[in-house]
Amino acid sequence: MKPSGSPEDSLPSRLLRDVLPAVAPAVLDIVNSSFSSGVFPAAFKNAVVQPLLKKPGLDQSDCANYRPISKLPFISKVVEKLALMQLTSHLDDNGLLGPFQSGFRRNYSTESAHIRAFNDILILTDSGFHVLLLLLDLTAAFNTVDHTILLSRLEYWVGVTGTALEWFKSYLNVRCFSVHVRDCSSPNVPLPWGVPQGSILGPLLFSISMLPLGKILASLEVNYHFYADDCQIYLQISQQHSFSLMSECLSQVSSWLSQNCLRLNDSKSDAIHFSPTNMNGALDVSALPLNLKSCATSLGVKLDSDLLMSSQVNATVKSCFFQLRRISRLKSILKRLDLE
């Protein structure tokens, strides 16, 4: 575990990690007591939110330019890590998450998500199909998860019952946060919705809350891949095919999101059209309800409609040169051996 904790920790997280062998029996008592009683300690539920400027040079007076960084007590993450191990083992042993959710899972990554999508799209275009890739953006998805709905998913979709379910209920309920800026801090504010930001369990709990959406897409026989709250949906369309399947898909997705207190951000949801390898005629995609782009970013990678990856390569090269210029400023204070 990374030694990250909260500014309100009694001991610095690095120090606590270094002396953990000495205090391990006491920590183990806390963990066992929490799991056996089905109660998550109230002292571990207070988050400290520190705003971080998204990029250097942005207007510091504009709140929209900041990213809220939520920090939780270090010991709470130890308890969560052990709960995560047990929950993950249960999910993997019973195949409950499915193969098309790559978020925060062992042997899954953004890379595996892209490889699968790229492979499927290339096969379809080589077979003479047009392909529409829908990149759906959810508005503040982690912050709007309804606790009652999530607990229902845990019980009826995942099979968490009894004391374990009570523990998750205690884990989610009666949380609060305060905002810290320099030496100033706000009063604690209740947090009645969402999975805890900055937590160990939060991403996996969100993935569990999204399980029914995967079933809906599978019933429509469309290809999809999730990475936490990033949704990739791609549909094959022939020259004579209408957009009825895509419209039905978007309608059902929007309806399900609304019923589950989530919302699709239309302004940030994009679509990319991939043409067949040997195209005999164009496909009119002007009526698409999403933002049609020739290049869009998905899971940190720039995808272009030709699948050439040139946009991603150019962006990577630009970033590398930027970092090299920053490193070059150290030339005057480093020895030649260090520079080499």
Backbone as numpy.savetxt, mean C-alpha at the origin, in Angstrom:
# Nx Ny Nz CAx CAy CAz Cx Cy Cz
13.79 -6.11 13.02 12.96 -4.91 13.02 13.82 -3.66 13.02
13.38 -2.65 12.28 14.07 -1.37 12.32 13.82 -0.70 13.67
14.86 -0.05 14.21 14.70 0.58 15.53 13.97 1.91 15.44
12.75 1.89 14.95 11.96 3.12 14.82 10.84 3.10 15.85
10.66 4.23 16.50 9.63 4.31 17.52 8.96 5.66 17.50
8.44 6.06 18.64 7.72 7.32 18.78 8.55 8.30 19.61
8.42 9.61 19.34 9.10 10.60 20.18 8.68 10.52 21.64
7.53 9.89 21.90 7.05 9.79 23.27 7.51 8.51 23.97
8.34 7.70 23.32 8.89 6.51 23.97 9.72 6.91 25.18
9.57 6.16 26.27 10.35 6.45 27.48 11.84 6.22 27.25
12.17 5.20 26.45 13.55 4.91 26.09 13.70 5.00 24.58
14.84 5.53 24.09 15.07 5.53 22.64 14.99 4.11 22.09
14.40 3.97 20.92 14.18 2.63 20.36 15.48 1.88 20.12
16.53 2.59 19.72 17.82 1.92 19.48 18.38 1.35 20.78
18.26 2.12 21.86 18.74 1.64 23.15 17.93 0.43 23.60
16.63 0.51 23.42 15.77 -0.60 23.83 16.08 -1.86 23.03
16.36 -1.69 21.74 16.70 -2.85 20.92 18.02 -3.47 21.38
19.00 -2.62 21.74 20.31 -3.12 22.15 20.24 -3.89 23.47
19.32 -3.49 24.35 19.23 -4.16 25.66 18.08 -5.15 25.70
17.51 -5.44 24.52 16.33 -6.31 24.47 16.57 -7.68 25.11
17.76 -8.29 24.96 17.97 -9.59 25.63 17.76 -9.51 27.14
18.10 -8.36 27.74 17.97 -8.23 29.19 16.52 -8.02 29.62
15.76 -7.35 28.76 14.37 -7.04 29.12 13.38 -7.97 28.43
13.91 -8.96 27.69 13.04 -9.85 26.92 11.98 -10.55 27.76
12.31 -11.03 28.98 11.26 -11.69 29.79 10.08 -10.77 30.09
10.36 -9.49 30.38 9.27 -8.55 30.66 8.44 -8.29 29.41
9.13 -8.15 28.26 8.42 -7.93 26.99 7.57 -9.15 26.66
8.12 -10.34 26.90 7.38 -11.57 26.63 6.12 -11.65 27.49
6.22 -11.21 28.73 5.04 -11.19 29.60 3.96 -10.27 29.04
4.38 -9.10 28.53 3.42 -8.15 27.94 2.73 -8.79 26.74
3.53 -9.44 25.88 2.97 -10.05 24.67 2.00 -11.17 25.03
2.42 -12.07 25.89 1.56 -13.21 26.26 0.29 -12.76 26.95
0.42 -11.75 27.82 -0.76 -11.23 28.52 -1.74 -10.60 27.53
-1.19 -9.88 26.54 -2.04 -9.24 25.53 -2.78 -10.28 24.71
-2.06 -11.29 24.23 -2.68 -12.31 23.37 -3.69 -13.17 24.13
-3.36 -13.54 25.36 -4.24 -14.43 26.12 -5.51 -13.73 26.59
-5.41 -12.42 26.85 -6.57 -11.67 27.33 -7.39 -11.08 26.19
-6.81 -11.02 24.99 -7.51 -10.40 23.86 -7.57 -8.89 23.97
-6.58 -8.30 24.66 -6.57 -6.85 24.87 -5.23 -6.29 24.40
-5.28 -5.30 23.52 -4.07 -4.60 23.09 -3.86 -3.41 24.02
-2.69 -3.28 24.66 -2.47 -2.23 25.66 -2.81 -0.83 25.16
-3.57 -0.09 25.94 -4.00 1.26 25.55 -2.83 2.19 25.34
-1.74 1.99 26.10 -0.57 2.87 25.99 0.11 2.75 24.63
-0.18 1.68 23.89 0.46 1.46 22.60 -0.36 2.03 21.44
-1.48 2.66 21.73 -2.40 3.10 20.67 -2.24 4.57 20.31
-1.37 5.29 20.99 -1.23 6.72 20.74 -0.15 6.98 19.68
-0.56 7.52 18.55 0.38 7.81 17.47 0.81 9.27 17.51
2.05 9.50 17.14 2.57 10.86 16.98 2.77 11.10 15.49
2.10 12.11 14.95 2.19 12.43 13.52 3.10 13.63 13.34
4.12 13.46 12.51 5.05 14.54 12.21 4.99 14.82 10.71
4.64 16.05 10.31 4.57 16.38 8.89 5.96 16.48 8.27
6.12 15.86 7.10 7.39 15.87 6.38 7.17 16.43 4.99
7.99 17.42 4.61 7.87 18.03 3.29 8.11 16.98 2.21
7.20 16.89 1.23 7.28 15.84 0.22 8.54 15.95 -0.62
8.90 17.18 -1.01 10.09 17.40 -1.82 10.78 18.67 -1.37
12.11 18.72 -1.43 12.82 19.96 -1.10 12.41 21.08 -2.04
12.28 22.27 -1.49 11.95 23.42 -2.32 10.48 23.73 -2.43
9.61 22.86 -1.92 8.17 23.13 -1.96 7.81 24.22 -0.95
6.69 24.87 -1.20 6.20 25.93 -0.32 5.87 25.35 1.05
6.62 25.76 2.07 6.43 25.21 3.40 5.17 25.72 4.09
4.55 26.75 3.54 3.33 27.28 4.14 2.07 26.57 3.65
2.22 25.71 2.63 1.09 24.98 2.06 1.02 23.58 2.68
-0.04 23.32 3.42 -0.17 22.02 4.11 -0.23 20.85 3.14
-0.69 21.10 1.90 -0.80 20.03 0.92 0.57 19.50 0.49
1.63 20.25 0.78 2.97 19.84 0.39 3.64 18.94 1.42
2.91 18.58 2.47 3.48 17.75 3.53 2.88 16.35 3.52
3.70 15.38 3.90 3.25 14.00 4.07 3.23 13.68 5.56
2.09 13.25 6.10 2.04 12.94 7.54 2.75 11.61 7.84
3.73 11.66 8.71 4.46 10.46 9.11 4.00 10.06 10.51
3.36 8.91 10.61 2.82 8.44 11.88 3.83 7.53 12.57
4.08 7.82 13.85 5.05 7.03 14.62 4.37 6.44 15.85
4.62 5.15 16.06 4.02 4.41 17.17 5.11 3.92 18.12
4.75 3.64 19.38 5.74 3.14 20.34 6.45 1.89 19.83
7.75 1.80 20.14 8.56 0.68 19.65 8.04 -0.66 20.17
7.69 -0.72 21.45 7.21 -1.99 22.02 5.92 -2.44 21.34
5.08 -1.48 20.93 3.84 -1.86 20.24 4.15 -2.59 18.94
5.26 -2.21 18.29 5.62 -2.86 17.04 6.15 -4.28 17.29
6.76 -4.49 18.45 7.19 -5.84 18.81 5.97 -6.76 18.94
4.95 -6.26 19.64 3.71 -7.04 19.80 3.06 -7.28 18.43
3.00 -6.24 17.61 2.39 -6.36 16.28 3.15 -7.34 15.41
4.48 -7.31 15.49 5.30 -8.20 14.66 4.98 -9.66 14.95
4.82 -9.98 16.22 4.49 -11.36 16.60 3.07 -11.73 16.16
2.15 -10.77 16.25 0.78 -11.01 15.76 0.79 -11.19 14.24
1.61 -10.39 13.56 1.71 -10.49 12.10 2.21 -11.87 11.68
3.20 -12.38 12.39 3.75 -13.70 12.05 2.68 -14.78 12.15
1.85 -14.71 13.19 0.80 -15.72 13.36 -0.30 -15.56 12.31
-0.70 -14.32 12.04 -1.75 -14.07 11.05 -1.27 -14.46 9.66
-0.03 -14.10 9.32 0.52 -14.44 8.01 0.60 -15.95 7.82
1.03 -16.65 8.86 1.11 -18.11 8.79 -0.27 -18.72 8.54
-1.29 -18.19 9.22 -2.66 -18.68 9.03 -3.14 -18.42 7.60
-2.86 -17.22 7.08 -3.29 -16.87 5.73 -2.59 -17.73 4.69
-1.27 -17.93 4.85 -0.50 -18.70 3.88 -0.88 -20.18 3.92
-1.03 -20.72 5.11 -1.35 -22.15 5.24 -2.70 -22.49 4.61
-3.61 -21.52 4.61 -4.96 -21.77 4.09 -5.23 -21.09 2.74
-4.19 -20.45 2.17 -4.33 -19.82 0.86 -5.44 -18.79 0.79
-5.52 -17.94 1.81 -6.67 -17.03 1.93 -6.50 -15.71 1.19
-5.26 -15.27 0.94 -5.07 -13.97 0.29 -5.17 -14.06 -1.23
-4.85 -15.19 -1.80 -4.90 -15.32 -3.25 -3.61 -14.86 -3.89
-3.36 -15.27 -5.14 -2.08 -15.00 -5.79 -1.93 -13.60 -6.37
-3.00 -12.83 -6.43 -2.93 -11.54 -7.11 -2.96 -10.36 -6.15
-2.52 -10.58 -4.92 -2.31 -9.51 -3.94 -0.84 -9.58 -3.53
-0.06 -8.61 -3.99 1.39 -8.65 -3.79 1.87 -7.76 -2.66
0.97 -7.07 -1.99 1.39 -6.09 -0.99 1.86 -6.70 0.31
3.12 -6.42 0.68 3.65 -6.75 2.01 3.53 -8.24 2.33
3.91 -9.07 1.36 3.89 -10.52 1.56 5.25 -11.11 1.21
5.62 -12.16 1.90 6.88 -12.83 1.61 6.84 -13.42 0.20
7.93 -13.24 -0.54 8.08 -13.73 -1.92 7.18 -12.99 -2.92
6.57 -11.90 -2.49 5.79 -11.04 -3.39 6.38 -9.63 -3.30
6.26 -8.88 -4.38 6.82 -7.53 -4.39 6.21 -6.74 -5.53
6.59 -5.47 -5.64 6.16 -4.67 -6.80 6.73 -5.28 -8.07
7.92 -5.87 -7.96 8.54 -6.49 -9.13 7.71 -7.67 -9.63
7.28 -8.54 -8.73 6.48 -9.69 -9.14 5.13 -9.24 -9.71
4.58 -8.16 -9.16 3.31 -7.62 -9.68 3.49 -7.12 -11.11
4.59 -6.40 -11.37 4.84 -5.88 -12.72 5.15 -7.00 -13.71
5.92 -7.98 -13.29 6.27 -9.09 -14.19 5.00 -9.81 -14.65
4.09 -10.06 -13.72 2.86 -10.75 -14.08 2.03 -9.92 -15.05
1.86 -8.63 -14.75 1.05 -7.76 -15.61 1.70 -7.61 -16.99
3.02 -7.38 -17.04 3.72 -7.24 -18.31 3.57 -8.51 -19.15
3.76 -9.64 -18.52 3.68 -10.91 -19.24 2.29 -11.11 -19.84
1.25 -10.86 -19.06 -0.12 -11.05 -19.55 -0.43 -10.09 -20.69
0.00 -8.83 -20.54 -0.29 -7.83 -21.58 0.44 -8.19 -22.87
1.69 -8.62 -22.78 2.45 -9.00 -23.98 1.81 -10.19 -24.68
1.35 -11.18 -23.92 0.70 -12.35 -24.51 -0.58 -11.93 -25.24
-1.36 -11.05 -24.64 -2.62 -10.62 -25.25 -2.39 -9.80 -26.51
-1.43 -8.87 -26.47 -1.17 -8.05 -27.66 -0.57 -8.90 -28.78
0.27 -9.87 -28.44 0.81 -10.77 -29.46 -0.27 -11.65 -30.07
-1.36 -11.85 -29.32 -2.47 -12.67 -29.82 -3.49 -11.85 -30.61
-3.21 -10.56 -30.80 -4.08 -9.72 -31.62 -5.13 -8.94 -30.87
-5.03 -8.88 -29.56 -6.01 -8.14 -28.76 -5.49 -6.76 -28.38
-6.42 -5.82 -28.33 -6.14 -4.55 -27.66 -6.27 -4.78 -26.16
-5.48 -4.07 -25.38 -5.52 -4.22 -23.92 -5.66 -2.84 -23.28
-6.58 -2.74 -22.34 -6.72 -1.52 -21.54 -6.26 -1.81 -20.12
-5.27 -1.06 -19.68 -4.79 -1.18 -18.31 -5.36 -0.03 -17.50
-6.14 -0.35 -16.48 -6.75 0.65 -15.62 -5.96 0.72 -14.32
-5.44 1.90 -14.02 -4.67 2.12 -12.79 -5.55 2.93 -11.85
-6.16 2.25 -10.90 -7.15 2.89 -10.04 -6.50 3.43 -8.77
-6.82 4.67 -8.46 -6.29 5.33 -7.26 -7.42 5.51 -6.25
-7.19 5.07 -5.03 -8.18 5.21 -3.97 -7.82 6.39 -3.09
-8.81 7.19 -2.73 -8.59 8.38 -1.91 -8.41 8.00 -0.45
-7.22 8.30 0.10 -6.93 8.07 1.53 -7.44 6.71 1.99
-7.08 5.67 1.24 -7.67 4.34 1.47 -7.40 3.80 2.87
-6.17 3.89 3.33 -5.83 3.33 4.64 -6.56 4.06 5.77
-6.87 5.33 5.55 -7.47 6.15 6.61 -8.98 6.00 6.71
-9.62 5.37 5.74 -11.08 5.34 5.72 -11.66 3.94 5.90
-10.83 2.98 6.25 -11.33 1.61 6.48 -12.27 1.60 7.68
-13.45 1.04 7.50 -14.42 0.93 8.58 -14.06 -0.27 9.46
-13.94 -0.05 10.77 -13.51 -1.11 11.68 -14.50 -2.27 11.74
-15.78 -1.96 11.72 -16.80 -3.02 11.77 -16.69 -3.93 10.55
-16.50 -3.31 9.38 -16.36 -4.09 8.14 -15.09 -4.93 8.18
-13.99 -4.33 8.64 -12.72 -5.06 8.71 -12.81 -6.25 9.66
-13.43 -6.06 10.82 -13.59 -7.17 11.77 -14.46 -8.28 11.19
-15.45 -7.88 10.39 -16.29 -8.87 9.71 -15.47 -9.68 8.70
-14.56 -9.00 7.98 -13.68 -9.70 7.04 -12.80 -10.72 7.80
-12.25 -10.27 8.93 -11.39 -11.16 9.71 -12.14 -12.40 10.18
-13.40 -12.21 10.56 -14.17 -13.33 11.09 -14.68 -14.26 10.00
-15.32 -13.68 8.97 -16.03 -14.51 8.00 -15.20 -14.86 6.76
-14.21 -14.05 6.44 -13.39 -14.32 5.26 -12.08 -15.02 5.63
-11.58 -14.73 6.82 -10.27 -15.24 7.20 -10.37 -16.30 8.30
-11.48 -16.31 9.04 -11.66 -17.32 10.07 -11.03 -17.00 11.40
-10.84 -15.70 11.69 -10.32 -15.29 13.00 -11.50 -15.16 13.96
-11.49 -15.92 15.04 -12.62 -15.93 15.98 -12.11 -15.90 17.42
-13.05 -15.87 18.35 -12.73 -15.99 19.77 -11.83 -14.89 20.29
-10.86 -15.27 21.12 -9.95 -14.31 21.74 -9.13 -13.56 20.70
-8.76 -14.25 19.61 -7.98 -13.60 18.56 -8.77 -12.45 17.93
-10.05 -12.66 17.68 -10.88 -11.60 17.11 -11.04 -10.46 18.10
-11.20 -10.79 19.38 -11.29 -9.75 20.40 -10.01 -8.93 20.47
-8.88 -9.59 20.26 -7.60 -8.87 20.27 -7.55 -7.86 19.13
-7.98 -8.25 17.94 -7.97 -7.33 16.80 -8.96 -6.19 17.02
-10.09 -6.50 17.65 -11.06 -5.45 17.96 -10.44 -4.44 18.92
-9.74 -4.93 19.94 -9.07 -4.05 20.89 -7.96 -3.26 20.21
-7.26 -3.91 19.29 -6.16 -3.28 18.56 -6.65 -2.08 17.73
-7.83 -2.21 17.14 -8.34 -1.16 16.25 -9.06 -0.04 17.00
-9.75 -0.38 18.07 -10.62 0.59 18.75 -9.86 1.53 19.68
-10.49 2.70 19.93 -10.03 3.70 20.90 -8.58 4.10 20.63
-8.29 4.39 19.39 -6.97 4.92 19.03 -7.03 6.44 18.94
-5.86 7.07 19.08 -5.81 8.52 18.96 -4.45 8.93 18.41
-4.35 10.20 18.01 -3.07 10.71 17.51 -2.93 12.17 17.89
-1.70 12.63 17.90 -1.41 14.05 18.09 -0.37 14.45 17.06
-0.38 15.72 16.70 0.56 16.24 15.70 1.68 16.99 16.40
2.91 16.66 16.06 4.08 17.32 16.64 4.82 18.08 15.54
5.04 19.37 15.76 5.83 20.20 14.85 6.86 20.94 15.69
8.11 20.62 15.47 9.22 21.17 16.27 8.93 20.93 17.76
8.80 22.01 18.53 8.56 21.86 19.97 7.09 21.96 20.35
6.23 22.04 19.35 4.79 22.19 19.61 4.07 20.87 19.34
3.01 20.64 20.09 2.21 19.43 19.88 0.74 19.74 20.12
-0.11 19.03 19.41 -1.55 19.22 19.53 -2.11 18.28 20.60
-3.33 18.53 21.07 -3.98 17.55 21.96 -4.26 16.26 21.20
-4.47 15.18 21.92 -4.82 13.90 21.29 -6.20 13.99 20.65
-6.31 13.43 19.45 -7.57 13.43 18.70 -7.97 11.98 18.44
-9.24 11.61 18.68 -9.68 10.22 18.43 -9.52 9.83 16.96
-9.26 8.55 16.73 -9.07 8.03 15.38 -10.01 6.83 15.20
-11.29 7.10 14.87 -12.29 6.02 14.85 -12.31 5.19 13.57
-11.55 5.58 12.55 -11.55 4.85 11.29 -10.12 4.51 10.88
-10.02 3.65 9.89 -8.73 3.37 9.27 -7.89 2.33 9.98
-6.93 1.78 9.23 -5.92 0.93 9.85 -4.79 1.84 10.31
-4.14 1.51 11.43 -3.12 2.41 11.99 -1.98 2.67 11.02
-1.75 3.93 10.71 -0.63 4.30 9.85 0.67 4.13 10.60
1.70 3.68 9.90 3.00 3.47 10.52 3.08 2.19 11.33
2.05 1.37 11.24 2.01 0.13 12.04 2.56 -1.04 11.24
2.77 -2.15 11.92 3.24 -3.39 11.29 2.07 -4.14 10.65
0.94 -4.15 11.32 -0.23 -4.93 10.87 -1.08 -4.20 9.84
-1.01 -2.87 9.81 -1.91 -2.07 8.98 -2.02 -2.50 7.53
-0.89 -2.63 6.79 -0.99 -3.01 5.37 -1.66 -4.35 5.14
-1.35 -5.34 5.98 -1.98 -6.66 5.80 -3.47 -6.61 6.12
-3.84 -5.86 7.14 -5.26 -5.73 7.47 -6.01 -5.05 6.33
-5.38 -4.07 5.69 -6.04 -3.43 4.55 -6.23 -4.44 3.41
-5.21 -5.24 3.15 -5.32 -6.26 2.10 -6.47 -7.22 2.39
-6.65 -7.57 3.66 -7.76 -8.46 4.04 -9.10 -7.77 3.79
-9.17 -6.48 4.06 -10.42 -5.75 3.84 -10.79 -5.69 2.36
-9.80 -5.87 1.47 -10.04 -5.78 0.03 -10.36 -7.14 -0.61
-10.40 -8.19 0.17 -10.61 -9.53 -0.39 -11.85 -9.65 -1.27
-13.01 -9.11 -0.88 -14.20 -9.27 -1.72 -14.06 -8.63 -3.10
-13.27 -7.56 -3.20 -13.11 -6.91 -4.50 -12.42 -7.84 -5.49
-11.45 -8.61 -5.02 -10.81 -9.59 -5.89 -11.80 -10.62 -6.40
-12.72 -11.05 -5.54 -13.75 -12.02 -5.95 -14.67 -11.43 -7.02
-15.00 -10.14 -6.87 -15.87 -9.48 -7.86 -15.18 -9.44 -9.22
-13.91 -9.05 -9.24 -13.17 -8.96 -10.50 -13.00 -10.34 -11.13
-12.77 -11.34 -10.29 -12.63 -12.71 -10.81 -13.94 -13.19 -11.44
-15.07 -12.80 -10.84 -16.37 -13.21 -11.38 -16.65 -12.56 -12.73
-16.05 -11.39 -12.96 -16.21 -10.70 -14.24 -15.21 -11.22 -15.28
-14.32 -12.10 -14.84 -13.31 -12.70 -15.72 -12.39 -11.65 -16.33
-11.98 -10.69 -15.50 -10.98 -9.71 -15.92 -9.70 -9.95 -15.12
-8.58 -9.61 -15.73 -7.30 -9.76 -15.06 -7.08 -8.58 -14.12
-6.50 -8.85 -12.97 -6.25 -7.78 -12.01 -5.04 -8.13 -11.16
-4.48 -7.12 -10.53 -3.40 -7.33 -9.57 -3.43 -6.20 -8.57
-3.35 -6.54 -7.29 -3.36 -5.54 -6.22 -1.99 -5.48 -5.56
-1.63 -4.29 -5.15 -0.49 -4.12 -4.23 -0.99 -3.16 -3.16
-1.48 -3.74 -2.05 -2.14 -2.93 -1.00 -3.29 -2.16 -1.64
-3.21 -0.81 -1.68 -4.32 -0.03 -2.22 -4.13 0.35 -3.68
-3.09 -0.15 -4.33 -2.89 0.09 -5.76 -3.57 -1.02 -6.54
-4.50 -0.63 -7.42 -5.28 -1.61 -8.17 -4.95 -1.51 -9.66
-4.49 -2.61 -10.23 -4.28 -2.70 -11.67 -5.30 -3.67 -12.24
-6.08 -3.19 -13.19 -7.06 -4.03 -13.87 -6.80 -3.93 -15.36
-6.68 -5.07 -16.03 -6.45 -5.00 -17.48 -7.39 -5.94 -18.21
-7.96 -5.38 -19.29 -9.00 -6.07 -20.04 -8.57 -6.22 -21.49
-8.85 -7.38 -22.07 -8.59 -7.59 -23.49 -9.82 -7.18 -24.28
-9.59 -6.46 -25.37 -10.69 -5.95 -26.19 -10.34 -6.17 -27.66
-11.24 -6.77 -28.41 -11.04 -6.97 -29.83 -11.57 -5.77 -30.59
-11.32 -5.75 -31.89 -11.77 -4.63 -32.72 -13.29 -4.46 -32.66
-14.02 -5.56 -32.62 -15.48 -5.48 -32.64 -16.08 -5.39 -31.23
-15.24 -5.52 -30.23 -15.72 -5.57 -28.84 -16.14 -4.18 -28.37
-17.20 -4.11 -27.66 -17.62 -2.84 -27.07 -16.93 -2.67 -25.72
-17.15 -1.52 -25.11 -16.56 -1.26 -23.80 -17.52 -1.62 -22.67
-18.49 -2.47 -22.96 -19.50 -2.80 -21.95 -18.87 -3.50 -20.74
-17.90 -4.39 -20.97 -17.27 -5.09 -19.86 -16.51 -4.12 -18.96
-15.80 -3.17 -19.59 -15.06 -2.20 -18.81 -16.01 -1.33 -18.00
-17.11 -0.91 -18.61 -18.09 -0.08 -17.91 -18.71 -0.84 -16.74
-19.04 -2.12 -16.97 -19.60 -2.95 -15.91 -18.58 -3.15 -14.79
-17.34 -3.33 -15.17 -16.27 -3.52 -14.18 -16.11 -2.28 -13.31
-16.01 -1.11 -13.93 -15.85 0.13 -13.17 -17.07 0.41 -12.31
-18.26 0.08 -12.83 -19.48 0.31 -12.07 -19.50 -0.54 -10.80
-19.15 -1.82 -10.94 -19.17 -2.71 -9.78 -18.06 -2.35 -8.78
-16.90 -1.95 -9.30 -15.81 -1.54 -8.41 -16.21 -0.31 -7.61
-16.76 0.70 -8.30 -17.17 1.93 -7.62 -18.26 1.67 -6.59
-19.22 0.79 -6.95 -20.30 0.46 -6.03 -19.76 -0.24 -4.78
-18.84 -1.20 -4.99 -18.28 -1.92 -3.83 -17.48 -0.98 -2.94
-16.69 -0.11 -3.55 -15.89 0.85 -2.77 -16.80 1.74 -1.93
-17.89 2.23 -2.54 -18.81 3.09 -1.82 -19.45 2.37 -0.64
-19.83 1.11 -0.84 -20.44 0.33 0.24 -19.46 0.04 1.37
-18.16 0.13 1.08 -17.14 -0.19 2.07 -16.37 1.05 2.53
-17.02 2.21 2.40 -16.46 3.47 2.91 -15.14 3.85 2.24
-14.95 3.42 1.00 -13.77 3.78 0.22 -14.24 4.55 -1.01
-13.31 5.29 -1.61 -13.73 6.12 -2.74 -12.65 6.12 -3.82
-13.10 6.00 -5.06 -12.21 6.04 -6.20 -11.89 7.49 -6.54
-10.62 7.79 -6.69 -10.18 9.14 -7.06 -10.09 9.20 -8.59
-11.16 9.68 -9.22 -11.23 9.70 -10.68 -10.13 10.56 -11.30
-9.77 11.66 -10.64 -8.78 12.57 -11.21 -7.38 11.97 -11.24
-7.12 10.98 -10.38 -5.80 10.36 -10.34 -5.80 8.92 -10.85
-6.94 8.47 -11.34 -7.02 7.13 -11.91 -6.78 7.22 -13.42
-5.82 6.45 -13.91 -5.39 6.55 -15.30 -5.67 5.26 -16.07
-5.58 5.37 -17.39 -5.73 4.20 -18.26 -4.67 4.28 -19.35
-4.15 3.13 -19.74 -3.19 3.04 -20.85 -3.73 2.03 -21.86
-3.66 2.40 -23.13 -4.13 1.52 -24.20 -2.92 0.88 -24.88
-2.89 -0.45 -24.91 -1.83 -1.18 -25.59 -2.42 -1.81 -26.85
-1.81 -1.51 -28.00 -2.30 -2.02 -29.27 -1.66 -3.37 -29.60
-2.33 -4.18 -30.44 -1.75 -5.46 -30.83 -0.42 -5.27 -31.56
0.40 -6.33 -31.54 1.71 -6.26 -32.18 1.59 -5.96 -33.66
0.69 -6.64 -34.35 0.44 -6.39 -35.77 -0.95 -5.81 -35.91
-1.05 -4.50 -35.71 -2.36 -3.86 -35.65 -2.88 -3.58 -37.05
-4.10 -4.02 -37.31 -4.78 -3.73 -38.56 -5.96 -2.82 -38.28
-5.69 -1.56 -38.04 -6.75 -0.62 -37.71 -6.68 -0.20 -36.27
-7.13 1.01 -36.02 -7.06 1.56 -34.67 -8.34 1.29 -33.90
-8.23 1.40 -32.59 -9.39 1.23 -31.72 -9.72 2.59 -31.11
-10.96 2.99 -31.24 -11.38 4.29 -30.70 -11.58 4.17 -29.19
-10.70 4.84 -28.44 -10.77 4.79 -26.97 -11.08 6.17 -26.40
-11.60 7.05 -27.23 -11.85 8.42 -26.79 -12.96 8.50 -25.74
-13.82 7.47 -25.67 -14.95 7.52 -24.75 -14.62 6.98 -23.36
-13.36 6.67 -23.12 -12.99 6.12 -21.81 -13.30 7.12 -20.70
-13.86 6.65 -19.57 -14.20 7.56 -18.47 -12.99 7.95 -17.62
-11.84 7.29 -17.83 -10.64 7.60 -17.06 -9.67 8.44 -17.89
-8.61 8.92 -17.24 -7.61 9.71 -17.93 -6.75 8.80 -18.80
-6.92 8.88 -20.12 -6.14 8.04 -21.03 -4.77 8.68 -21.23
-3.72 7.92 -20.96 -2.36 8.43 -21.07 -1.50 7.47 -21.87
-0.49 8.03 -22.54 0.47 7.18 -23.24 1.55 6.69 -22.29
1.70 7.38 -21.15 2.67 6.98 -20.14 2.12 7.32 -18.76
2.15 6.38 -17.85 1.65 6.60 -16.49 2.51 5.82 -15.52
2.49 6.25 -14.27 3.30 5.60 -13.23 2.46 4.60 -12.45
2.97 3.39 -12.34 2.31 2.34 -11.56 3.33 1.69 -10.65
3.08 1.76 -9.34 3.99 1.16 -8.35 5.42 1.64 -8.54
5.57 2.92 -8.84 6.90 3.52 -8.96 7.58 3.32 -10.29
6.92 2.66 -11.24 7.51 2.40 -12.55 6.69 3.10 -13.62
7.39 3.79 -14.53 6.71 4.48 -15.63 6.41 3.48 -16.75
5.13 3.30 -17.04 4.70 2.40 -18.10 4.29 3.22 -19.31
4.74 2.81 -20.50 4.31 3.51 -21.72 3.52 2.55 -22.59
2.74 3.11 -23.49 1.81 2.31 -24.29 2.51 1.38 -25.27
3.82 1.60 -25.51 4.58 0.73 -26.40 5.34 -0.36 -25.64
5.28 -0.31 -24.31 5.99 -1.27 -23.45 7.48 -1.31 -23.75
8.05 -0.15 -24.06 9.48 -0.07 -24.35 10.31 0.26 -23.12
9.66 0.76 -22.07 10.33 1.12 -20.82 11.29 2.29 -20.98
11.23 2.99 -22.12 12.16 4.11 -22.32 11.91 5.23 -21.32
10.67 5.48 -20.97 10.36 6.54 -20.00 10.94 6.20 -18.63
10.84 4.93 -18.23 11.40 4.50 -16.95 12.92 4.58 -16.96
13.53 4.17 -18.06 15.00 4.23 -18.17 15.47 5.68 -18.10
14.81 6.57 -18.83 15.19 7.98 -18.81 15.05 8.58 -17.42
13.96 8.23 -16.73 13.75 8.75 -15.37 14.82 8.23 -14.41
15.20 6.96 -14.57 16.24 6.38 -13.71 17.59 7.03 -13.96
17.92 7.23 -15.24 19.19 7.88 -15.59 19.23 9.30 -15.04
18.13 10.02 -15.17 18.06 11.39 -14.65 18.27 11.41 -13.14
17.64 10.47 -12.44 17.80 10.39 -10.99 19.23 10.05 -10.61
19.86 9.14 -11.37 21.25 8.76 -11.08 22.19 9.94 -11.25
22.02 10.71 -12.33 22.88 11.87 -12.55 22.68 12.92 -11.46
21.43 13.05 -11.00 21.15 14.00 -9.91 21.91 13.59 -8.65
21.89 12.30 -8.33 22.59 11.83 -7.14 24.10 11.94 -7.31
24.60 11.69 -8.53 26.03 11.83 -8.78 26.48 13.28 -8.60
25.66 14.22 -9.03 26.00 15.63 -8.84 26.07 15.97 -7.35
25.16 15.40 -6.58 25.19 15.64 -5.13 26.45 15.04 -4.51
26.81 13.84 -4.96 28.02 13.20 -4.43 29.27 13.99 -4.80
29.26 14.59 -6.01 30.45 15.33 -6.48 30.79 16.50 -5.57
29.81 16.99 -4.83 30.08 18.11 -3.92 30.99 17.70 -2.77
31.11 16.39 -2.55 31.98 15.90 -1.47 33.43 15.75 -1.92
33.68 16.02 -3.20 35.02 15.80 -3.75 36.10 16.54 -2.99
35.80 17.74 -2.57 36.82 18.58 -1.93 37.16 18.13 -0.51
36.32 17.31 0.10 36.56 16.93 1.50 36.86 15.44 1.66
36.86 14.69 0.55 37.15 13.26 0.61 38.49 12.94 -0.04
39.11 11.89 0.42 40.35 11.43 -0.19 40.05 10.73 -1.51
41.04 10.70 -2.38 40.85 10.10 -3.69 40.45 8.63 -3.58
41.05 7.93 -2.60 40.74 6.52 -2.41 39.27 6.32 -2.08
38.72 7.23 -1.26 37.30 7.14 -0.90 36.41 7.42 -2.11
36.84 8.37 -2.94 36.05 8.72 -4.12 36.01 7.57 -5.12
37.10 6.83 -5.19 37.15 5.71 -6.14 36.34 4.52 -5.64
